[in-house]
Amino acid sequence: MRYVAEKQRIIDACLHLKKIEYFLGTWGNVSMRIGDDILLTPSKVNYETMQPEDIVIIDMDGNLIEGNRAPTSEKEVHRQIYLKRTDVHAIIHAHTTFAMAVSTLDMDNVPCLVEEMSQLLGGSIPLTKEYVPAQQHTALGEITAATIGDRNAVILRNHGSVTCGRDMTEAILSAQVTEKACKLYLFAHKAGHAFRGIPEPFIASERYRYLYSYGHENQ
């Protein structure tokens, strides 16, 4: 069996996300990309009983190349993003309270209100324009990949969030920042005041700093 450590990392991520209530039941899925292999959580398997051999591997064309389980029904969400984003190596689809609340609002994006969003997510969080029924897996993957663009988060209409990163740690952090951003937006909206987001030039510069110099600067 290949990628035993990476498969265990996926399981550990699932258990952590369930513990913090980002996953409910078996709603939620995780993947990693290694070269041209995509490691995916299987469909409808409890995270507490999931074993490395349950993790499925598909290729970039979507063909099953290893595993005895069916891959998550939302595999196209993961695959389509990997096809467009060579910088992404881990993806999380979560069903979290505040992101799901935002997914029901008639709006195009969660504005970039705080620097965590500019640095980690790359700015505002876009929402897909329309709801895609659960059975339309390819359409859901295509609209997700088209909407996320170069960001590290997207909110699926009437569904939940999809976040990504250069590794699993960053993908999990992106999920946490996304949920926090949605919570901040809803609270600020309820307060009834106009928003003051981060100006676009600073979003770009903070994203660049996070990617290329953060942690290596002279203090």
C-alpha positions, 0 to 999 in steps of 0.5 A: 500500500502506497502513501501510508503516512499521507493517508493517515494524515488525511484521517487525522485531519478528518478526526480533528475537523469532526472534533471541532464540529466542522464535519457532521456525520460523514458530511465533509471530505478531505484530499491530498495531491501527490504528483498526479495522484489524488488521495481522497476520503471514501464515501460514507465511511465513519471517520472514527473507523476509517483506516489508511486502506480505506483512502482512495486514490484516483488519477488526474483524469478521475480514474480509480487507481487504488482502493476498494471503496467508492471515493467521496461523491464530491471528488470532482470538487477536488479534482477540478481544483487540482487541475487548475491549481498546481500550487494546491496540494490539500483540499477540505470541504466542510459543512460549518455553521457560519459558512453555511449561513453565508451560503444562503445569503443573496451576495457574491462574496464575503469581503476581505475584512481582516488581514488573516483573509488577505494573507492566507485566503488571498482576499474576499471569499467568493460564493458560487452563483447558483445552487448545484443539486447533489447529484450533479457532481461534475457541474459542482466541481466545475463551478467550484474550480471556476469560482475559487480562482486563485483564492484559498476558499470558496463557499458553495451556494446553499452547501458549505465551504471548500478550502485549500492550501499548499499542504494539509496544515494550510488547508485546515487553517484556511478552513478555520479562517473561512469560518471565522471570516463568515462569523465576523461578517454576520456579526458586523452585518447584524450591527448595521454599520457599513463595512470598511474592508482592506484596500485592494493594494494591501490585499495583494501586498499582504498575500505576497508577503505571506507567501514569500517572506513571512517568517524570514524577515528581519525583526 
